Amino acid sequence: METIPEAVEDAKQNADLNGITNTHYEVGSAEDVIPQWRKEGHHFDALVVDPPRTGLDNDLIEQIIKERPAKFAYVSCNMASLARNLGRLTSVYHVDYIQPVDMMPQTTRCEAVVKLSQRV
């Protein structure tokens, strides 16, 4: 899911070009789409989030905690919002590792990719 319609169209075209048929793309915010999918009986076991600098919406964090996908990756461009969000997510997830990725050399900015797994 993506809030930018053009990005969804690009994803669909890329899937077609690469012969990928087991995907579904939808325009909308995760806060709106995930509850709709749940109502329709859909379930997912993997999640990748790449929120804006402000981090994940509080409602989305609650939905993630409720849904508890087994595979979970969080990509962040803001360490402060990442830390704030992980503070809530670690009630049900363990941080396996955080990999910094320097996408903007010679600046103070850095991306981070976080692998999370469910707590048992």
Biopython code that builds the backbone (N, CA, C, O; Angstrom):
import numpy as np
from Bio.PDB.StructureBuilder import StructureBuilder

atoms = [
    (1, "MET", "N", (0.839, -1.166, 0.000)),
    (1, "MET", "CA", (0.000, 0.000, 0.000)),
    (1, "MET", "C", (0.885, 1.230, 0.000)),
    (1, "MET", "O", (1.998, 1.223, 0.526)),
    (2, "GLU", "N", (0.381, 2.251, -0.583)),
    (2, "GLU", "CA", (1.130, 3.488, -0.744)),
    (2, "GLU", "C", (0.124, 4.621, -0.888)),
    (2, "GLU", "O", (-0.940, 4.445, -1.480)),
    (3, "THR", "N", (0.459, 5.764, -0.352)),
    (3, "THR", "CA", (-0.460, 6.906, -0.424)),
    (3, "THR", "C", (-0.338, 7.677, -1.736)),
    (3, "THR", "O", (-1.190, 8.511, -2.042)),
    (4, "ILE", "N", (0.698, 7.413, -2.504)),
    (4, "ILE", "CA", (0.919, 8.131, -3.765)),
    (4, "ILE", "C", (0.462, 7.241, -4.926)),
    (4, "ILE", "O", (1.088, 6.218, -5.205)),
    (5, "PRO", "N", (-0.628, 7.625, -5.603)),
    (5, "PRO", "CA", (-1.173, 6.782, -6.678)),
    (5, "PRO", "C", (-0.159, 6.454, -7.775)),
    (5, "PRO", "O", (-0.152, 5.336, -8.290)),
    (6, "GLU", "N", (0.694, 7.408, -8.135)),
    (6, "GLU", "CA", (1.679, 7.164, -9.189)),
    (6, "GLU", "C", (2.682, 6.078, -8.781)),
    (6, "GLU", "O", (3.134, 5.301, -9.622)),
    (7, "ALA", "N", (3.021, 6.028, -7.508)),
    (7, "ALA", "CA", (3.939, 4.997, -7.024)),
    (7, "ALA", "C", (3.288, 3.615, -7.123)),
    (7, "ALA", "O", (3.957, 2.632, -7.440)),
    (8, "VAL", "N", (1.996, 3.546, -6.853)),
    (8, "VAL", "CA", (1.280, 2.275, -6.966)),
    (8, "VAL", "C", (1.246, 1.829, -8.428)),
    (8, "VAL", "O", (1.440, 0.650, -8.724)),
    (9, "GLU", "N", (1.003, 2.760, -9.328)),
    (9, "GLU", "CA", (1.000, 2.420, -10.750)),
    (9, "GLU", "C", (2.380, 1.940, -11.200)),
    (9, "GLU", "O", (2.491, 0.975, -11.957)),
    (10, "ASP", "N", (3.427, 2.615, -10.733)),
    (10, "ASP", "CA", (4.796, 2.175, -11.055)),
    (10, "ASP", "C", (5.048, 0.760, -10.542)),
    (10, "ASP", "O", (5.639, -0.060, -11.243)),
    (11, "ALA", "N", (4.600, 0.475, -9.323)),
    (11, "ALA", "CA", (4.794, -0.864, -8.744)),
    (11, "ALA", "C", (4.076, -1.916, -9.575)),
    (11, "ALA", "O", (4.616, -2.996, -9.815)),
    (12, "LYS", "N", (2.862, -1.605, -10.014)),
    (12, "LYS", "CA", (2.104, -2.550, -10.846)),
    (12, "LYS", "C", (2.828, -2.797, -12.170)),
    (12, "LYS", "O", (2.924, -3.937, -12.625)),
    (13, "GLN", "N", (3.333, -1.737, -12.781)),
    (13, "GLN", "CA", (4.050, -1.883, -14.049)),
    (13, "GLN", "C", (5.326, -2.698, -13.862)),
    (13, "GLN", "O", (5.653, -3.543, -14.696)),
    (14, "ASN", "N", (6.047, -2.447, -12.771)),
    (14, "ASN", "CA", (7.264, -3.221, -12.493)),
    (14, "ASN", "C", (6.949, -4.695, -12.277)),
    (14, "ASN", "O", (7.688, -5.567, -12.733)),
    (15, "ALA", "N", (5.851, -4.970, -11.583)),
    (15, "ALA", "CA", (5.454, -6.368, -11.373)),
    (15, "ALA", "C", (5.144, -7.031, -12.712)),
    (15, "ALA", "O", (5.558, -8.164, -12.956)),
    (16, "ASP", "N", (4.414, -6.327, -13.579)),
    (16, "ASP", "CA", (4.098, -6.877, -14.901)),
    (16, "ASP", "C", (5.366, -7.133, -15.711)),
    (16, "ASP", "O", (5.519, -8.194, -16.316)),
    (17, "LEU", "N", (6.269, -6.161, -15.720)),
    (17, "LEU", "CA", (7.521, -6.293, -16.475)),
    (17, "LEU", "C", (8.363, -7.475, -15.998)),
    (17, "LEU", "O", (9.090, -8.084, -16.783)),
    (18, "ASN", "N", (8.260, -7.793, -14.711)),
    (18, "ASN", "CA", (9.076, -8.855, -14.121)),
    (18, "ASN", "C", (8.315, -10.164, -13.937)),
    (18, "ASN", "O", (8.829, -11.098, -13.322)),
    (19, "GLY", "N", (7.104, -10.237, -14.461)),
    (19, "GLY", "CA", (6.328, -11.472, -14.394)),
    (19, "GLY", "C", (5.882, -11.848, -12.995)),
    (19, "GLY", "O", (5.643, -13.023, -12.714)),
    (20, "ILE", "N", (5.766, -10.868, -12.116)),
    (20, "ILE", "CA", (5.342, -11.129, -10.735)),
    (20, "ILE", "C", (3.819, -11.097, -10.682)),
    (20, "ILE", "O", (3.197, -10.091, -11.024)),
    (21, "THR", "N", (3.227, -12.209, -10.250)),
    (21, "THR", "CA", (1.767, -12.312, -10.263)),
    (21, "THR", "C", (1.156, -12.496, -8.874)),
    (21, "THR", "O", (-0.068, -12.510, -8.740)),
    (22, "ASN", "N", (1.986, -12.639, -7.842)),
    (22, "ASN", "CA", (1.447, -12.908, -6.505)),
    (22, "ASN", "C", (1.443, -11.645, -5.627)),
    (22, "ASN", "O", (1.690, -11.719, -4.423)),
    (23, "THR", "N", (1.165, -10.508, -6.232)),
    (23, "THR", "CA", (1.163, -9.251, -5.487)),
    (23, "THR", "C", (-0.153, -8.519, -5.672)),
    (23, "THR", "O", (-0.898, -8.764, -6.620)),
    (24, "HIS", "N", (-0.416, -7.618, -4.746)),
    (24, "HIS", "CA", (-1.594, -6.750, -4.818)),
    (24, "HIS", "C", (-1.146, -5.374, -4.358)),
    (24, "HIS", "O", (-0.471, -5.250, -3.336)),
    (25, "TYR", "N", (-1.512, -4.351, -5.094)),
    (25, "TYR", "CA", (-1.124, -2.985, -4.765)),
    (25, "TYR", "C", (-2.367, -2.158, -4.554)),
    (25, "TYR", "O", (-3.349, -2.292, -5.283)),
    (26, "GLU", "N", (-2.321, -1.299, -3.547)),
    (26, "GLU", "CA", (-3.491, -0.502, -3.216)),
    (26, "GLU", "C", (-3.067, 0.890, -2.770)),
    (26, "GLU", "O", (-2.083, 1.059, -2.050)),
    (27, "VAL", "N", (-3.840, 1.895, -3.218)),
    (27, "VAL", "CA", (-3.599, 3.273, -2.807)),
    (27, "VAL", "C", (-4.320, 3.504, -1.486)),
    (27, "VAL", "O", (-5.503, 3.193, -1.350)),
    (28, "GLY", "N", (-3.603, 4.048, -0.523)),
    (28, "GLY", "CA", (-4.215, 4.377, 0.758)),
    (28, "GLY", "C", (-3.187, 4.322, 1.867)),
    (28, "GLY", "O", (-2.074, 3.830, 1.684)),
    (29, "SER", "N", (-3.577, 4.831, 3.008)),
    (29, "SER", "CA", (-2.680, 4.799, 4.165)),
    (29, "SER", "C", (-2.854, 3.466, 4.887)),
    (29, "SER", "O", (-3.933, 2.873, 4.879)),
    (30, "ALA", "N", (-1.784, 3.014, 5.502)),
    (30, "ALA", "CA", (-1.832, 1.748, 6.234)),
    (30, "ALA", "C", (-2.885, 1.785, 7.335)),
    (30, "ALA", "O", (-3.530, 0.778, 7.626)),
    (31, "GLU", "N", (-3.051, 2.952, 7.940)),
    (31, "GLU", "CA", (-4.037, 3.076, 9.019)),
    (31, "GLU", "C", (-5.452, 2.773, 8.529)),
    (31, "GLU", "O", (-6.297, 2.308, 9.294)),
    (32, "ASP", "N", (-5.702, 3.043, 7.237)),
    (32, "ASP", "CA", (-7.025, 2.784, 6.660)),
    (32, "ASP", "C", (-7.102, 1.420, 5.980)),
    (32, "ASP", "O", (-8.119, 0.734, 6.078)),
    (33, "VAL", "N", (-6.039, 1.026, 5.296)),
    (33, "VAL", "CA", (-6.073, -0.192, 4.482)),
    (33, "VAL", "C", (-6.025, -1.454, 5.334)),
    (33, "VAL", "O", (-6.779, -2.392, 5.079)),
    (34, "ILE", "N", (-5.159, -1.499, 6.337)),
    (34, "ILE", "CA", (-5.029, -2.722, 7.148)),
    (34, "ILE", "C", (-6.354, -3.106, 7.814)),
    (34, "ILE", "O", (-6.739, -4.273, 7.740)),
    (35, "PRO", "N", (-7.074, -2.171, 8.467)),
    (35, "PRO", "CA", (-8.366, -2.575, 9.049)),
    (35, "PRO", "C", (-9.360, -3.071, 7.986)),
    (35, "PRO", "O", (-10.144, -3.985, 8.244)),
    (36, "GLN", "N", (-9.322, -2.469, 6.804)),
    (36, "GLN", "CA", (-10.214, -2.915, 5.732)),
    (36, "GLN", "C", (-9.851, -4.337, 5.305)),
    (36, "GLN", "O", (-10.733, -5.174, 5.114)),
    (37, "TRP", "N", (-8.564, -4.606, 5.158)),
    (37, "TRP", "CA", (-8.146, -5.961, 4.803)),
    (37, "TRP", "C", (-8.567, -6.968, 5.864)),
    (37, "TRP", "O", (-8.996, -8.075, 5.540)),
    (38, "ARG", "N", (-8.444, -6.587, 7.128)),
    (38, "ARG", "CA", (-8.854, -7.495, 8.214)),
    (38, "ARG", "C", (-10.343, -7.806, 8.120)),
    (38, "ARG", "O", (-10.754, -8.954, 8.295)),
    (39, "LYS", "N", (-11.161, -6.769, 7.840)),
    (39, "LYS", "CA", (-12.610, -6.966, 7.696)),
    (39, "LYS", "C", (-12.919, -7.917, 6.551)),
    (39, "LYS", "O", (-13.881, -8.682, 6.612)),
    (40, "GLU", "N", (-12.096, -7.864, 5.501)),
    (40, "GLU", "CA", (-12.290, -8.732, 4.330)),
    (40, "GLU", "C", (-11.717, -10.130, 4.548)),
    (40, "GLU", "O", (-11.811, -10.983, 3.666)),
    (41, "GLY", "N", (-11.122, -10.371, 5.724)),
    (41, "GLY", "CA", (-10.598, -11.687, 6.041)),
    (41, "GLY", "C", (-9.168, -11.936, 5.610)),
    (41, "GLY", "O", (-8.688, -13.067, 5.681)),
    (42, "HIS", "N", (-8.482, -10.899, 5.165)),
    (42, "HIS", "CA", (-7.087, -11.055, 4.752)),
    (42, "HIS", "C", (-6.167, -11.002, 5.969)),
    (42, "HIS", "O", (-6.439, -10.313, 6.952)),
    (43, "HIS", "N", (-5.093, -11.738, 5.872)),
    (43, "HIS", "CA", (-4.081, -11.758, 6.927)),
    (43, "HIS", "C", (-2.714, -11.713, 6.257)),
    (43, "HIS", "O", (-2.534, -12.280, 5.179)),
    (44, "PHE", "N", (-1.765, -11.054, 6.875)),
    (44, "PHE", "CA", (-0.417, -11.016, 6.323)),
    (44, "PHE", "C", (0.565, -11.448, 7.392)),
    (44, "PHE", "O", (0.340, -11.229, 8.582)),
    (45, "ASP", "N", (1.668, -12.071, 6.956)),
    (45, "ASP", "CA", (2.665, -12.533, 7.921)),
    (45, "ASP", "C", (4.001, -11.821, 7.771)),
    (45, "ASP", "O", (4.956, -12.136, 8.480)),
    (46, "ALA", "N", (4.074, -10.853, 6.845)),
    (46, "ALA", "CA", (5.294, -10.069, 6.678)),
    (46, "ALA", "C", (4.915, -8.604, 6.465)),
    (46, "ALA", "O", (3.910, -8.292, 5.827)),
    (47, "LEU", "N", (5.738, -7.722, 7.010)),
    (47, "LEU", "CA", (5.461, -6.297, 6.912)),
    (47, "LEU", "C", (6.771, -5.542, 6.760)),
    (47, "LEU", "O", (7.737, -5.800, 7.478)),
    (48, "VAL", "N", (6.792, -4.605, 5.815)),
    (48, "VAL", "CA", (7.910, -3.678, 5.663)),
    (48, "VAL", "C", (7.314, -2.288, 5.735)),
    (48, "VAL", "O", (6.409, -1.956, 4.970)),
    (49, "VAL", "N", (7.813, -1.478, 6.643)),
    (49, "VAL", "CA", (7.350, -0.096, 6.745)),
    (49, "VAL", "C", (8.511, 0.846, 6.458)),
    (49, "VAL", "O", (9.655, 0.576, 6.823)),
    (50, "ASP", "N", (8.200, 1.937, 5.808)),
    (50, "ASP", "CA", (9.168, 2.986, 5.497)),
    (50, "ASP", "C", (8.437, 4.312, 5.664)),
    (50, "ASP", "O", (8.088, 4.965, 4.680)),
    (51, "PRO", "N", (8.208, 4.706, 6.915)),
    (51, "PRO", "CA", (7.384, 5.883, 7.169)),
    (51, "PRO", "C", (8.117, 7.189, 6.856)),
    (51, "PRO", "O", (9.329, 7.195, 6.641)),
    (52, "PRO", "N", (7.366, 8.296, 6.834)),
    (52, "PRO", "CA", (8.000, 9.606, 6.685)),
    (52, "PRO", "C", (8.836, 9.920, 7.931)),
    (52, "PRO", "O", (8.831, 9.154, 8.895)),
    (53, "ARG", "N", (9.543, 11.035, 7.906)),
    (53, "ARG", "CA", (10.430, 11.409, 9.021)),
    (53, "ARG", "C", (9.702, 11.449, 10.360)),
    (53, "ARG", "O", (10.330, 11.251, 11.400)),
    (54, "THR", "N", (8.416, 11.696, 10.361)),
    (54, "THR", "CA", (7.653, 11.768, 11.613)),
    (54, "THR", "C", (7.460, 10.406, 12.261)),
    (54, "THR", "O", (7.060, 10.329, 13.422)),
    (55, "GLY", "N", (7.741, 9.319, 11.522)),
    (55, "GLY", "CA", (7.586, 7.974, 12.075)),
    (55, "GLY", "C", (6.212, 7.403, 11.827)),
    (55, "GLY", "O", (5.413, 7.964, 11.078)),
    (56, "LEU", "N", (5.949, 6.286, 12.463)),
    (56, "LEU", "CA", (4.673, 5.594, 12.299)),
    (56, "LEU", "C", (3.562, 6.310, 13.058)),
    (56, "LEU", "O", (3.773, 6.835, 14.151)),
    (57, "ASP", "N", (2.397, 6.319, 12.466)),
    (57, "ASP", "CA", (1.203, 6.853, 13.108)),
    (57, "ASP", "C", (0.850, 5.972, 14.306)),
    (57, "ASP", "O", (1.019, 4.754, 14.245)),
    (58, "ASN", "N", (0.367, 6.567, 15.383)),
    (58, "ASN", "CA", (0.018, 5.799, 16.590)),
    (58, "ASN", "C", (-1.005, 4.702, 16.307)),
    (58, "ASN", "O", (-0.903, 3.600, 16.847)),
    (59, "ASP", "N", (-1.998, 5.006, 15.456)),
    (59, "ASP", "CA", (-2.999, 3.992, 15.117)),
    (59, "ASP", "C", (-2.370, 2.816, 14.385)),
    (59, "ASP", "O", (-2.756, 1.666, 14.597)),
    (60, "LEU", "N", (-1.400, 3.106, 13.521)),
    (60, "LEU", "CA", (-0.729, 2.031, 12.800)),
    (60, "LEU", "C", (0.088, 1.164, 13.749)),
    (60, "LEU", "O", (0.104, -0.059, 13.609)),
    (61, "ILE", "N", (0.759, 1.773, 14.701)),
    (61, "ILE", "CA", (1.519, 0.988, 15.688)),
    (61, "ILE", "C", (0.580, 0.039, 16.422)),
    (61, "ILE", "O", (0.912, -1.130, 16.622)),
    (62, "GLU", "N", (-0.571, 0.524, 16.817)),
    (62, "GLU", "CA", (-1.551, -0.335, 17.505)),
    (62, "GLU", "C", (-1.997, -1.481, 16.603)),
    (62, "GLU", "O", (-2.159, -2.607, 17.072)),
    (63, "GLN", "N", (-2.198, -1.205, 15.315)),
    (63, "GLN", "CA", (-2.612, -2.254, 14.384)),
    (63, "GLN", "C", (-1.503, -3.283, 14.178)),
    (63, "GLN", "O", (-1.772, -4.480, 14.076)),
    (64, "ILE", "N", (-0.260, -2.817, 14.118)),
    (64, "ILE", "CA", (0.867, -3.744, 13.971)),
    (64, "ILE", "C", (0.953, -4.659, 15.192)),
    (64, "ILE", "O", (1.150, -5.867, 15.060)),
    (65, "ILE", "N", (0.805, -4.075, 16.373)),
    (65, "ILE", "CA", (0.855, -4.861, 17.604)),
    (65, "ILE", "C", (-0.295, -5.869, 17.637)),
    (65, "ILE", "O", (-0.126, -6.998, 18.098)),
    (66, "LYS", "N", (-1.452, -5.457, 17.150)),
    (66, "LYS", "CA", (-2.621, -6.343, 17.124)),
    (66, "LYS", "C", (-2.442, -7.468, 16.093)),
    (66, "LYS", "O", (-2.761, -8.624, 16.374)),
    (67, "GLU", "N", (-1.936, -7.130, 14.912)),
    (67, "GLU", "CA", (-1.777, -8.101, 13.826)),
    (67, "GLU", "C", (-0.580, -9.018, 14.042)),
    (67, "GLU", "O", (-0.648, -10.205, 13.721)),
    (68, "ARG", "N", (0.507, -8.490, 14.576)),
    (68, "ARG", "CA", (1.743, -9.220, 14.873)),
    (68, "ARG", "C", (2.290, -10.045, 13.703)),
    (68, "ARG", "O", (2.399, -11.267, 13.808)),
    (69, "PRO", "N", (2.633, -9.392, 12.600)),
    (69, "PRO", "CA", (3.241, -10.166, 11.513)),
    (69, "PRO", "C", (4.549, -10.801, 11.975)),
    (69, "PRO", "O", (5.310, -10.197, 12.731)),
    (70, "ALA", "N", (4.800, -12.012, 11.517)),
    (70, "ALA", "CA", (5.987, -12.753, 11.952)),
    (70, "ALA", "C", (7.271, -12.113, 11.437)),
    (70, "ALA", "O", (8.269, -12.061, 12.156)),
    (71, "LYS", "N", (7.252, -11.627, 10.202)),
    (71, "LYS", "CA", (8.426, -10.990, 9.611)),
    (71, "LYS", "C", (8.160, -9.490, 9.549)),
    (71, "LYS", "O", (7.122, -9.053, 9.052)),
    (72, "PHE", "N", (9.103, -8.714, 10.057)),
    (72, "PHE", "CA", (8.861, -7.281, 10.173)),
    (72, "PHE", "C", (10.169, -6.529, 9.975)),
    (72, "PHE", "O", (11.140, -6.752, 10.698)),
    (73, "ALA", "N", (10.184, -5.642, 8.994)),
    (73, "ALA", "CA", (11.337, -4.774, 8.752)),
    (73, "ALA", "C", (10.877, -3.324, 8.795)),
    (73, "ALA", "O", (9.818, -2.982, 8.269)),
    (74, "TYR", "N", (11.669, -2.491, 9.416)),
    (74, "TYR", "CA", (11.354, -1.074, 9.576)),
    (74, "TYR", "C", (12.517, -0.289, 8.983)),
    (74, "TYR", "O", (13.656, -0.429, 9.429)),
    (75, "VAL", "N", (12.234, 0.533, 7.983)),
    (75, "VAL", "CA", (13.236, 1.394, 7.364)),
    (75, "VAL", "C", (12.963, 2.814, 7.848)),
    (75, "VAL", "O", (11.831, 3.294, 7.783)),
    (76, "SER", "N", (14.002, 3.477, 8.332)),
    (76, "SER", "CA", (13.802, 4.814, 8.892)),
    (76, "SER", "C", (14.876, 5.787, 8.438)),
    (76, "SER", "O", (16.039, 5.425, 8.264)),
    (77, "CYS", "N", (14.460, 7.022, 8.253)),
    (77, "CYS", "CA", (15.408, 8.088, 7.919)),
    (77, "CYS", "C", (15.533, 9.077, 9.078)),
    (77, "CYS", "O", (16.184, 10.112, 8.940)),
    (78, "ASN", "N", (14.916, 8.765, 10.216)),
    (78, "ASN", "CA", (14.957, 9.661, 11.368)),
    (78, "ASN", "C", (15.149, 8.816, 12.631)),
    (78, "ASN", "O", (14.242, 8.099, 13.054)),
    (79, "MET", "N", (16.314, 8.909, 13.212)),
    (79, "MET", "CA", (16.632, 8.072, 14.367)),
    (79, "MET", "C", (15.769, 8.405, 15.579)),
    (79, "MET", "O", (15.474, 7.519, 16.381)),
    (80, "ALA", "N", (15.359, 9.659, 15.730)),
    (80, "ALA", "CA", (14.522, 10.035, 16.876)),
    (80, "ALA", "C", (13.141, 9.381, 16.785)),
    (80, "ALA", "O", (12.665, 8.809, 17.765)),
    (81, "SER", "N", (12.493, 9.459, 15.613)),
    (81, "SER", "CA", (11.168, 8.836, 15.484)),
    (81, "SER", "C", (11.295, 7.309, 15.503)),
    (81, "SER", "O", (10.405, 6.622, 16.006)),
    (82, "LEU", "N", (12.388, 6.780, 14.962)),
    (82, "LEU", "CA", (12.622, 5.334, 15.029)),
    (82, "LEU", "C", (12.700, 4.883, 16.484)),
    (82, "LEU", "O", (12.048, 3.912, 16.868)),
    (83, "ALA", "N", (13.490, 5.575, 17.291)),
    (83, "ALA", "CA", (13.641, 5.208, 18.710)),
    (83, "ALA", "C", (12.298, 5.291, 19.429)),
    (83, "ALA", "O", (11.956, 4.414, 20.222)),
    (84, "ARG", "N", (11.548, 6.338, 19.151)),
    (84, "ARG", "CA", (10.230, 6.508, 19.783)),
    (84, "ARG", "C", (9.304, 5.352, 19.402)),
    (84, "ARG", "O", (8.639, 4.779, 20.265)),
    (85, "ASN", "N", (9.259, 5.008, 18.101)),
    (85, "ASN", "CA", (8.399, 3.918, 17.643)),
    (85, "ASN", "C", (8.845, 2.568, 18.172)),
    (85, "ASN", "O", (8.011, 1.751, 18.561)),
    (86, "LEU", "N", (10.161, 2.318, 18.192)),
    (86, "LEU", "CA", (10.655, 1.043, 18.715)),
    (86, "LEU", "C", (10.327, 0.898, 20.195)),
    (86, "LEU", "O", (10.103, -0.212, 20.676)),
    (87, "GLY", "N", (10.296, 2.007, 20.912)),
    (87, "GLY", "CA", (9.914, 1.958, 22.324)),
    (87, "GLY", "C", (8.556, 1.319, 22.517)),
    (87, "GLY", "O", (8.340, 0.603, 23.495)),
    (88, "ARG", "N", (7.643, 1.567, 21.604)),
    (88, "ARG", "CA", (6.301, 0.959, 21.688)),
    (88, "ARG", "C", (6.273, -0.435, 21.082)),
    (88, "ARG", "O", (5.623, -1.334, 21.615)),
    (89, "LEU", "N", (6.972, -0.616, 19.973)),
    (89, "LEU", "CA", (6.927, -1.906, 19.283)),
    (89, "LEU", "C", (7.630, -3.014, 20.047)),
    (89, "LEU", "O", (7.290, -4.186, 19.882)),
    (90, "THR", "N", (8.603, -2.668, 20.880)),
    (90, "THR", "CA", (9.345, -3.706, 21.595)),
    (90, "THR", "C", (8.536, -4.352, 22.712)),
    (90, "THR", "O", (9.042, -5.234, 23.406)),
    (91, "SER", "N", (7.297, -3.932, 22.896)),
    (91, "SER", "CA", (6.431, -4.656, 23.826)),
    (91, "SER", "C", (6.079, -6.034, 23.268)),
    (91, "SER", "O", (5.804, -6.960, 24.030)),
    (92, "VAL", "N", (6.087, -6.173, 21.935)),
    (92, "VAL", "CA", (5.777, -7.462, 21.303)),
    (92, "VAL", "C", (6.852, -7.927, 20.332)),
    (92, "VAL", "O", (6.807, -9.059, 19.850)),
    (93, "TYR", "N", (7.819, -7.059, 20.043)),
    (93, "TYR", "CA", (8.898, -7.410, 19.108)),
    (93, "TYR", "C", (10.257, -7.246, 19.760)),
    (93, "TYR", "O", (10.457, -6.411, 20.643)),
    (94, "HIS", "N", (11.181, -8.068, 19.296)),
    (94, "HIS", "CA", (12.576, -7.978, 19.692)),
    (94, "HIS", "C", (13.343, -7.394, 18.505)),
    (94, "HIS", "O", (13.115, -7.795, 17.363)),
    (95, "VAL", "N", (14.245, -6.456, 18.765)),
    (95, "VAL", "CA", (15.087, -5.903, 17.708)),
    (95, "VAL", "C", (16.244, -6.867, 17.475)),
    (95, "VAL", "O", (17.124, -7.000, 18.326)),
    (96, "ASP", "N", (16.247, -7.537, 16.326)),
    (96, "ASP", "CA", (17.315, -8.481, 15.998)),
    (96, "ASP", "C", (18.594, -7.737, 15.621)),
    (96, "ASP", "O", (19.684, -8.076, 16.083)),
    (97, "TYR", "N", (18.448, -6.740, 14.794)),
    (97, "TYR", "CA", (19.603, -5.889, 14.471)),
    (97, "TYR", "C", (19.137, -4.610, 13.794)),
    (97, "TYR", "O", (18.030, -4.531, 13.262)),
    (98, "ILE", "N", (20.008, -3.616, 13.830)),
    (98, "ILE", "CA", (19.794, -2.354, 13.129)),
    (98, "ILE", "C", (20.997, -2.155, 12.216)),
    (98, "ILE", "O", (22.140, -2.129, 12.673)),
    (99, "GLN", "N", (20.730, -2.017, 10.932)),
    (99, "GLN", "CA", (21.790, -1.824, 9.945)),
    (99, "GLN", "C", (21.743, -0.389, 9.433)),
    (99, "GLN", "O", (20.787, -0.015, 8.752)),
    (100, "PRO", "N", (22.750, 0.420, 9.744)),
    (100, "PRO", "CA", (22.777, 1.764, 9.167)),
    (100, "PRO", "C", (23.141, 1.696, 7.681)),
    (100, "PRO", "O", (23.931, 0.853, 7.257)),
    (101, "VAL", "N", (22.552, 2.596, 6.911)),
    (101, "VAL", "CA", (22.824, 2.671, 5.484)),
    (101, "VAL", "C", (23.056, 4.139, 5.148)),
    (101, "VAL", "O", (22.151, 4.962, 5.278)),
    (102, "ASP", "N", (24.265, 4.461, 4.719)),
    (102, "ASP", "CA", (24.612, 5.847, 4.421)),
    (102, "ASP", "C", (24.197, 6.175, 2.989)),
    (102, "ASP", "O", (24.964, 5.979, 2.047)),
    (103, "MET", "N", (22.982, 6.673, 2.845)),
    (103, "MET", "CA", (22.456, 7.024, 1.530)),
    (103, "MET", "C", (22.822, 8.454, 1.129)),
    (103, "MET", "O", (22.664, 8.842, -0.028)),
    (104, "MET", "N", (23.307, 9.228, 2.090)),
    (104, "MET", "CA", (23.620, 10.635, 1.847)),
    (104, "MET", "C", (25.016, 10.951, 2.374)),
    (104, "MET", "O", (25.164, 11.611, 3.402)),
    (105, "PRO", "N", (26.046, 10.474, 1.659)),
    (105, "PRO", "CA", (27.414, 10.660, 2.139)),
    (105, "PRO", "C", (27.743, 12.127, 2.408)),
    (105, "PRO", "O", (27.200, 13.037, 1.782)),
    (106, "GLN", "N", (28.636, 12.316, 3.345)),
    (106, "GLN", "CA", (29.127, 13.634, 3.732)),
    (106, "GLN", "C", (28.033, 14.534, 4.302)),
    (106, "GLN", "O", (28.138, 15.760, 4.257)),
    (107, "THR", "N", (26.969, 13.902, 4.845)),
    (107, "THR", "CA", (25.949, 14.625, 5.601)),
    (107, "THR", "C", (25.776, 13.904, 6.931)),
    (107, "THR", "O", (26.321, 12.819, 7.134)),
    (108, "THR", "N", (25.026, 14.503, 7.818)),
    (108, "THR", "CA", (24.758, 13.866, 9.114)),
    (108, "THR", "C", (23.602, 12.880, 9.034)),
    (108, "THR", "O", (23.306, 12.195, 10.013)),
    (109, "ARG", "N", (22.951, 12.799, 7.894)),
    (109, "ARG", "CA", (21.786, 11.925, 7.745)),
    (109, "ARG", "C", (22.205, 10.483, 7.455)),
    (109, "ARG", "O", (23.206, 10.219, 6.789)),
    (110, "CYS", "N", (21.394, 9.564, 7.985)),
    (110, "CYS", "CA", (21.666, 8.146, 7.775)),
    (110, "CYS", "C", (20.342, 7.389, 7.833)),
    (110, "CYS", "O", (19.493, 7.681, 8.675)),
    (111, "GLU", "N", (20.169, 6.426, 6.946)),
    (111, "GLU", "CA", (19.015, 5.537, 6.986)),
    (111, "GLU", "C", (19.334, 4.380, 7.933)),
    (111, "GLU", "O", (20.500, 4.088, 8.199)),
    (112, "ALA", "N", (18.312, 3.741, 8.424)),
    (112, "ALA", "CA", (18.495, 2.543, 9.242)),
    (112, "ALA", "C", (17.458, 1.510, 8.818)),
    (112, "ALA", "O", (16.296, 1.840, 8.580)),
    (113, "VAL", "N", (17.892, 0.260, 8.728)),
    (113, "VAL", "CA", (16.987, -0.850, 8.454)),
    (113, "VAL", "C", (16.998, -1.730, 9.694)),
    (113, "VAL", "O", (18.050, -2.194, 10.133)),
    (114, "VAL", "N", (15.827, -1.951, 10.246)),
    (114, "VAL", "CA", (15.693, -2.704, 11.484)),
    (114, "VAL", "C", (14.961, -4.016, 11.203)),
    (114, "VAL", "O", (13.890, -4.022, 10.596)),
    (115, "LYS", "N", (15.543, -5.112, 11.646)),
    (115, "LYS", "CA", (14.869, -6.417, 11.559)),
    (115, "LYS", "C", (14.316, -6.723, 12.937)),
    (115, "LYS", "O", (15.039, -6.733, 13.933)),
    (116, "LEU", "N", (13.005, -6.974, 12.969)),
    (116, "LEU", "CA", (12.333, -7.278, 14.225)),
    (116, "LEU", "C", (11.737, -8.678, 14.162)),
    (116, "LEU", "O", (11.347, -9.146, 13.092)),
    (117, "SER", "N", (11.668, -9.340, 15.305)),
    (117, "SER", "CA", (11.007, -10.634, 15.396)),
    (117, "SER", "C", (10.105, -10.627, 16.628)),
    (117, "SER", "O", (10.327, -9.892, 17.591)),
    (118, "GLN", "N", (9.079, -11.476, 16.559)),
    (118, "GLN", "CA", (8.129, -11.543, 17.664)),
    (118, "GLN", "C", (8.793, -12.045, 18.933)),
    (118, "GLN", "O", (9.638, -12.940, 18.902)),
    (119, "ARG", "N", (8.399, -11.458, 20.035)),
    (119, "ARG", "CA", (8.831, -11.967, 21.335)),
    (119, "ARG", "C", (8.025, -13.236, 21.629)),
    (119, "ARG", "O", (6.854, -13.345, 21.263)),
    (120, "VAL", "N", (8.668, -14.178, 22.288)),
    (120, "VAL", "CA", (7.948, -15.410, 22.664)),
    (120, "VAL", "C", (7.726, -15.461, 24.152)),
    (120, "VAL", "O", (7.139, -16.419, 24.656)),
]
sb = StructureBuilder()
sb.init_structure("model")
sb.init_model(0)
sb.init_chain("A")
sb.init_seg("    ")
for serial, (resi, resn, name, xyz) in enumerate(atoms, 1):
    if name == "N":
        sb.init_residue(resn, " ", resi, " ")
    sb.init_atom(name, np.array(xyz, "f"), 0.0, 1.0, " ", f" {name:<3s}", serial, name[0])
structure = sb.get_structure()
